Each structure stands twice: as C-alpha cells, then as structure tokens.
C-alpha cells in the first residue's frame, strides 16, 4: 500500500466499470485503503481488452491497482451483513449503483449512520435524484450527448461526436474524488459523516459550460453559448512539412513576436487583428494564416523558433510517442511492476507530488476475490464460517471456479 496523505482512510468501493474505479484508484494512489466489492462474476472491465489470464484485462489492471478485491453476493442477507460489518470500521462507502437498487438492499446513508455515525456515503449517478431523469441508466456516451459536449465537437467533425476517451466518466470521477475530500474535511470539523450524490449530467454540463456559457452569462444573453476561440474549426494541431504541431500565440506580445518571426509585422496593423478583442472576433481568419505559415517548414524548426520567442508550442505526440517522450522519461512517469499472476505490467505514476518522504509502492490490481478471505478474517469470521459462505454461494475466494 502506498504512503500518502490519505493513509489510514478505509473506503468500501461497491462500483464497477470506469467512473468510480478511476476515482478510487486516485484515492488509493494517495494512500487510502480501497476494499473493492465485486459481484460473483466480477467487474465487467475484467474482461475488456488484452489479457494474460481471464478476468485480468488491461483496462481493469490499470484502474484497479492499490485495491483489495472482496467477491460477495450483495443480494444475499449474509452478503449484506458482511458489508454492514465493513461499514462499522470504514470511513467511506462509494458506489455507482442506482439509488433504487441501493434502497432495496438497505445500503442507504440512513441505515449506515446507525452503524457508524462517521461514515460518508458517496453515490455517483447518471442524473440528480431530484429531476425527471433520475434513475435512468447512464454511460459515458449518453452523458456526452445529453450534456452538450458531443454537440460542441461539431465544429471539428461536422456533426456531433464523442471525444476519444471516456471523458464524462473520468471528469465525474474527478468531481467525485473532490467531493469525498470535502466531506472528509467537513467530518474532521463536525465529527459526523454525510451523504453526497455526484450526478454525471450536471457535472458535465458544468464542465462543458465553464467557458461556453459565454454570452449566456448575461440575462438577457449578449451572445450565443459558444466560446469562439475554443469552437473555431481552425483550432487544431497544424500540419508542418513532416508532422503536426500545436501553436498558441495568445497575448499581444506573443502575436507581435510571432509575426515578427515570420517577417509579417504589418499583419497586426490590420484592424481585424490589432487588439485582443479584434483577434477574438476574427479567430478563424487568424488561425488560417497561422496554419498556412506552419506548412512551410518542419516541426523541429518551428519548435526551436517558437521557443526562442517564448511562444507556446508543442509537437503532437501520437499514442506510441508518449512512451518515448523525454520529459516523461526524465520524470519517471511510467513504472514497471511485477504482478504475481500477470507478469510485468506498466503503470503511470500518480501525477501529483506532495513533496514528502514516501516509498510510493503500490499494490497490484487484485484477482477476483483475492482478498475475500483476508478481509473476512479481519471482520472476525472463522475458517468454518468462511467455508460455509463459500458453499452457499455468498462469497468467492481467489481461484475458486
């Protein structure tokens, strides 16, 4: 288990897929003990992507490091009893199970706080329980659609489209983690836990409109709810003679240096470009000029020239390039660990540096039910009781088929 600021915090993670597991992986990387509660068949992501052994896929391995797996049937009375015993000694219960299903098995904050007044109950849902969409199933694609995010991509693909990645899942996971940290801080002050709900739709509307609320900040609106620079179809990595590059002159001084660098100082005397506001209104034309110019030389030439002039610029890293990037190598961002059943695995390091001594060791991603026996022993179950629960199909131990 890694050392970190959350060392000593115990979290019951009754979730699956990506959103909440991503959140709890980050909390685990900061030192929290994560007890991952899995159904008898295991988290669905165990079976997504390449693997050495069944139920240990790449996606699962990456987002479930630093966790312990307890395999239990939550629909059974004995399974629910196990969770309630864990609630008594834990700090947080987090899930992405729909509210109605949680109520049916008694996993509510009202019931939990009778067992442990300091418990924090955190539930990530598709939609706020206060609205008409409450209880509807939700996945990353559907939330990108309903939140407006997919439509904002239309500027680049001529139709609504999804981002290349589970953006709604991961952003909501980050919001969930931040909310949990806030709840822990509040508990330290008040001495009691609380219940929190993090809805995907509302989180992603807030995320999307951070800049795109724009003219709708005003009542009545002064402009459409679209931030022009971010939505310009010409805002994209620019083609060079041998690759692609991201370039962003932004301030007056940066644009002056850029046009001086390419020998076109007079451009900024054009009323369309002479001020920040004018450039903002004519951003498509400005980006077109930028694009045409960058095609005249190679990527390394532009990187050197632009950095000499302190203009933000980066070459485009394609997926395989990330693993050769000199900065990521120098900062030891990728690490390789031996997994007891899966061999050598590569992980990303936790990106935040807390600047205190830490061994930064992490647990491997668990096999299905790998820690069931260990956790139940900690809860006071005898070997005979554990064997009985196995025979009744309430729990599953590692390697049990």
Secondary structure, DSSP 8 states (H G I E B T S, - for coil): ---STTTT-EEEEE--SSHHHHHHHHHHHTT-EEEEEE-TT--GGGGSS-BSSTT-BHHHHHH-TTEEEEEE-TTSHHHHHHHHHHHHH-SEEEE---HHHHHHTT--HHHHHHH-TT-EEEEEESS-TTSTTTT----HHHHHHHTSHHHHTHHHHSS----SS-HHHHHHHHHHHHHHHHHHHHHHHHSS--EEEEEHHHHHHHHHHHHHTGGGGSSS-SS-S--HHHH-TT-S-EE-SSSEEEE---SHHHHHHHHHHTT-GGGGGSTTTSSHHHHHHTHHHHHHHHHHHHTTS-HHHHHHHHHHTT--EEE---GGGGGG-HHHHHTT-EEEEEETTTEEEEEE--S----S-----------TTTTHHHHHHHTT--HHHHHHHHHTTSEE-TT--
